[in-house]
Amino acid sequence: MPYTETTSDSWFGRIGNSFAGIAAAIVLLAATTYLLYWNEGRTVRTGGAINEAQSACIEMKDISKVDPALDGKLVHAIGKADTKEMLEDDTFGIKTPGPAIKLARSTEYYQWVESAKSEKRKKLGGGEETVTTYTYTKRWSSKMVDSSKFHDPEYIGKNKYITRVGDKTFVAKDVTLGAYKLPDFLKNSISGAQPLAIEVSQDRIDQLNKLLIKNLNSAEKTNNANYRTITMRSMFSDTQLIHINGDTVYIGLNFGRLTGFNNPDIGDMRIKYMYTPPQDVSLIAKVLDDTFEEFFASNGAAFSRLSVGTKSADNMFSDARKSNKMTAWALRIIGAVLVISAFGMLFAPLSVIADVIPFLGSIVGAGTGLVSFLLGLAWSLIVIAVSWIRFRPVLAFSLIGAAAAAVILLFIMGHRKRAAA
């Protein structure tokens, strides 16, 4: 059954909270203004670094031997990212089937998860009532959910865990591209992971199983609420907690009934592995003796790139420009939304004061919302335009014109409202 909580806030309390939010709005507005300004500078610097890198980049035609003549130069190279290392997760004794660049372990826990849905209701006199409905479902989650913070007393403390095994990535120490060694920042950029079919000896499974049961017994004696105790264990001498199913290590109780894979219980875990085998890559980086480092442009911006497969330098630089543009627009949109939210917080006291009559408060709230949107949009465009004047003035004037149009529209709307009144 859903669990509900109802809270009420008086008109004077809401007014106080809205005025207190003005300080937070000012801080948010200042921080977001800086974000918009910084983003434009970052975009220009990154674009400049890409252009400078493309003009300086040369082809590395032979990767089979270290060429001293290429030391300190930016190169485009194609070849196989290779290694001889077999990677292993010592916790479970799980190894890659062959040489691998990376081995990644991901863990999920079966637990209760709380979901909340709130509905606000305005009351005559300016007060506000909030009804929050909490629902609880069992599901797999990559994060441990702290059930001690649940709202429904019936579900508080219901999440227990057999053990904790976090996510982890193992990376080969020596990965080469021909005669050159790949540094960590390039190794970490290599994608193309594949599911790992798990093979573990029965002896190793038995050892881990005994260790888990020992930990659980100790946890029960100390009343450690973070672990789930095994009930009725005295009746079953062959309690099995660890099970292997394809690419999954499953940790859960099994008393000879249909549990585990098909019917998980709270506290059960499933661990999966992905590994990245040696494969062909294309990279753009600066040669440093027998390895690589990032290229730093004259403006101080760093540039390097690695793609899986065979890609020409022109295509890689084109992809870099697209990525830079997408990042710029994503941060612009996020910044504009935050600026609009900041203005909404600044004007919030007006609608709260008008809420003494709920209908009037709704009208004022709609009006302040529109004003916040227009002012936030104008503010964002002005900041971006000023940034372009600082970093690239050619495109600034069109943005200033768009911002001016938004402000003019705002004044026209205000004039029409006053005329109507």
GUMAR-647058 format. One record per residue (C-alpha): residue in one letter; x, y negated, z negated. Coordinates in steps of 0.5 Angstrom, whole numbers, padded with zeros to 4 digits, always signed. Example, Ala and Ser with C-alpha at 12.3 -4.5 7.8 and 13.67 -1.06 7.14 Angstrom:
a+0025+0009-0016s+0027+0002-0014
end
This chain:
m+0000+0000+0000p+0003-0007+0002y+0005-0011-0004t+0003-0018-0005e+0005-0024-0009t+0002-0031-0009t+0006-0037-0011s+0003-0044-0011d+0006-0051-0011s+0003-0058-0013w+0003-0064-0009f+0008-0067-0013g+0012-0061-0013r+0012-0061-0005i+0014-0068-0005g+0020-0068-0009n+0022-0062-0005s+0021-0065+0001f+0025-0071-0001a+0031-0067-0004g+0031-0064+0003i+0033-0070+0006a+0040-0070+0003a+0041-0063+0006a+0038-0066+0013i+0043-0071+0013v+0049-0066+0012l+0046-0061+0017l+0045-0067+0022a+0053-0069+0021a+0055-0062+0022t+0051-0061+0028t+0053-0067+0031y+0061-0065+0030l+0059-0058+0033l+0056-0061+0039y+0062-0066+0040w+0067-0060+0039n+0064-0055+0043e+0064-0060+0049g+0072-0061+0048r+0073-0054+0047t+0069-0053+0054v+0074-0058+0057r+0080-0055+0054t+0078-0048+0056g+0077-0050+0063g+0083-0054+0064a+0087-0048+0061i+0084-0043+0066n+0085-0048+0072e+0093-0048+0069a+0093-0041+0068q+0091-0039+0075s+0096-0044+0078a+0101-0041+0074c+0099-0034+0075i+0103-0029+0079e+0103-0022+0081m+0106-0016+0077k+0107-0011+0083d+0111-0006+0079i+0110-0004+0072s+0114+0002+0072k+0120-0002+0069v+0121-0008+0065d+0123-0014+0070p+0127-0019+0066a+0126-0024+0072l+0118-0024+0069d+0120-0026+0062g+0116-0032+0060k+0111-0032+0066l+0104-0031+0066v+0102-0025+0070h+0096-0021+0073a+0098-0013+0072i+0094-0007+0074g+0095+0000+0071k+0093+0005+0066a+0093+0003+0059d+0096+0010+0056t+0098+0013+0050k+0100+0020+0047e+0097+0019+0040m+0092+0023+0038l+0088+0019+0033e+0084+0022+0027d+0080+0020+0021d+0083+0023+0015t+0077+0023+0011f+0073+0028+0015g+0079+0031+0019i+0076+0029+0025k+0081+0028+0031t+0080+0026+0038p+0080+0031+0044g+0086+0028+0047p+0090+0022+0047a+0086+0016+0045i+0087+0008+0045k+0081+0008+0039l+0077+0012+0035a+0071+0008+0032r+0067+0011+0026s+0060+0008+0025t+0055+0010+0019e+0048+0010+0018y+0044+0011+0011y+0037+0013+0011q+0033+0008+0006w+0028+0004+0004v+0027-0002+0007e+0023-0008+0005s+0020-0013+0010a+0016-0019+0008k+0011-0024+0012s+0009-0030+0009e+0002-0034+0010k+0002-0041+0008r-0005-0045+0006k-0006-0052+0004k-0011-0054-0001l-0015-0060-0002g-0011-0065-0006g-0004-0064-0003g-0002-0057-0006e+0000-0051-0002e-0001-0044-0003t+0004-0038+0000v+0002-0031+0000t+0007-0026+0002t+0006-0019+0004y+0011-0014+0003t+0011-0007+0006y+0016-0002+0005t+0019+0004+0010k+0024+0009+0011r+0029+0008+0016w+0036+0009+0018s+0040+0003+0017s+0048+0001+0018k+0047-0003+0012m+0046-0001+0005v+0040-0004+0002d+0040-0006-0005s+0033-0004-0008s+0034-0007-0014k+0032-0014-0011f+0025-0011-0008h+0019-0015-0010d+0014-0009-0011p+0016-0006-0018e+0014+0001-0015y+0020+0001-0010i+0025-0002-0015g+0032+0002-0015k+0029+0007-0010n+0035+0007-0006k+0040+0012-0008y+0047+0014-0004i+0051+0021-0004t+0057+0017-0003r+0060+0011+0001v+0063+0011+0008g+0064+0005+0011d+0065+0003+0019k+0072+0004+0021t+0076+0003+0027f+0083+0007+0028v+0087+0004+0034a+0093+0007+0037k+0100+0004+0035d+0103+0005+0042v+0099+0004+0048t+0103+0002+0054l+0102-0001+0061g+0107+0002+0065a+0114+0000+0062y+0110-0005+0058k+0107-0005+0051l+0100-0007+0050p+0100-0012+0043d+0094-0011+0039f+0090-0017+0042l+0090-0013+0048k+0089-0006+0045n+0082-0009+0042s+0080-0012+0048i+0079-0005+0052s+0072-0002+0052g+0070+0004+0055a+0068+0008+0049q+0065+0015+0049p+0061+0019+0044l+0066+0024+0041a+0064+0032+0040i+0066+0033+0033e+0070+0039+0031v+0071+0041+0024s+0074+0047+0021q+0069+0051+0016d+0075+0050+0011r+0075+0043+0011i+0067+0042+0011d+0068+0047+0005q+0073+0042+0001l+0069+0036+0003n+0063+0039+0000k+0066+0041-0006l+0069+0034-0007l+0062+0031-0006i+0058+0036-0011k+0064+0034-0016n+0063+0027-0015l+0055+0027-0016n+0056+0032-0022s+0060+0026-0025a+0056+0021-0023e+0050+0024-0027k+0053+0025-0033t+0055+0017-0033n+0048+0015-0031n+0051+0012-0025a+0045+0009-0021n+0049+0008-0015y+0049+0016-0013r+0043+0021-0012t+0044+0027-0017i+0042+0034-0014t+0036+0037-0017m+0035+0044-0019r+0043+0045-0017s+0043+0051-0022m+0039+0055-0018f+0043+0054-0012s+0050+0056-0012d+0051+0055-0004t+0049+0048-0004q+0051+0045+0003l+0051+0037+0003i+0056+0037+0010h+0053+0039+0016i+0056+0038+0024n+0051+0037+0029g+0054+0035+0036d+0057+0028+0035t+0054+0027+0028v+0057+0029+0021y+0050+0029+0017i+0051+0028+0009g+0045+0031+0006l+0041+0036+0002n+0039+0043+0005f+0036+0048+0000g+0034+0053+0006r+0028+0049+0008l+0027+0044+0014t+0031+0038+0012g+0037+0034+0014f+0037+0033+0022n+0029+0033+0022n+0027+0031+0016p+0032+0026+0012d+0031+0024+0005i+0033+0018+0002g+0040+0017+0001d+0042+0022+0007m+0048+0019+0011r+0049+0020+0019i+0056+0019+0021k+0058+0018+0029y+0064+0017+0033m+0066+0014+0039y+0073+0014+0042t+0077+0010+0048p+0081+0015+0052p+0087+0012+0057q+0084+0008+0063d+0086+0003+0068v+0085-0004+0066s+0087-0011+0069l+0090-0016+0065i+0092-0023+0065a+0098-0025+0060k+0104-0028+0059v+0110-0023+0059l+0115-0023+0053d+0120-0018+0054d+0117-0011+0054t+0110-0014+0052f+0105-0019+0053e+0103-0025+0049e+0097-0031+0050f+0099-0036+0055f+0098-0043+0052a+0096-0049+0057s+0099-0056+0056n+0093-0058+0052g+0094-0053+0047a+0088-0048+0049a+0090-0041+0049f+0088-0036+0055s+0089-0029+0056r+0084-0023+0059l+0083-0016+0060s+0078-0012+0064v+0077-0005+0064g+0078-0002+0072t+0081-0005+0078k+0080-0013+0078s+0083-0018+0082a+0086-0024+0079d+0081-0029+0083n+0075-0025+0080m+0078-0025+0073f+0079-0032+0073s+0072-0033+0076d+0069-0029+0070a+0073-0033+0065r+0070-0039+0068k+0063-0036+0067s+0064-0034+0060n+0066-0041+0058k+0060-0044+0061m+0055-0039+0058t+0059-0040+0051a+0058-0048+0052w+0051-0047+0054a+0049-0043+0048l+0052-0048+0043r+0049-0053+0046i+0042-0050+0045i+0044-0048+0038g+0046-0055+0037a+0040-0058+0040v+0035-0054+0036l+0039-0055+0029v+0039-0063+0031i+0031-0062+0032s+0031-0058+0025a+0035-0064+0022f+0030-0069+0024g+0024-0065+0022m+0027-0064+0015l+0028-0072+0015f+0021-0073+0017a+0018-0068+0012p+0016-0072+0007l+0011-0076+0011s+0007-0070+0013v+0007-0068+0006i+0004-0074+0003a-0001-0074+0008d-0003-0067+0006v-0007-0070+0000i-0012-0069+0006p-0010-0062+0009f-0013-0064+0016l-0010-0071+0016g-0003-0067+0014s-0004-0063+0020i-0005-0069+0025v+0001-0072+0022g+0005-0066+0022a+0004-0065+0029g+0006-0072+0030t+0013-0072+0026g+0014-0065+0030l+0014-0069+0037v+0018-0075+0034s+0023-0070+0031f+0023-0066+0038l+0024-0072+0042l+0029-0076+0037g+0033-0069+0037l+0034-0068+0044a+0036-0075+0045w+0041-0075+0039s+0044-0069+0042l+0044-0071+0049i+0048-0078+0047v+0053-0074+0043i+0054-0069+0049a+0055-0076+0053v+0059-0079+0048s+0064-0073+0048w+0064-0073+0056i+0066-0080+0056r+0072-0078+0051f+0074-0071+0055r+0071-0072+0062p+0068-0079+0063v+0065-0077+0070l+0059-0073+0068a+0057-0077+0062f+0053-0083+0065s+0048-0078+0068l+0047-0075+0061i+0046-0082+0058g+0041-0084+0063a+0037-0077+0061a+0038-0079+0053a+0035-0086+0055a+0029-0083+0058a+0027-0079+0052v+0028-0085+0048i+0024-0090+0053l+0018-0084+0053l+0018-0084+0045f+0017-0092+0045i+0012-0092+0050m+0008-0086+0046g+0009-0091+0040h+0006-0097+0043r+0000-0093+0046k-0002-0090+0039r-0001-0097+0036a-0006-0100+0042a-0011-0095+0041a-0011-0096+0033
end
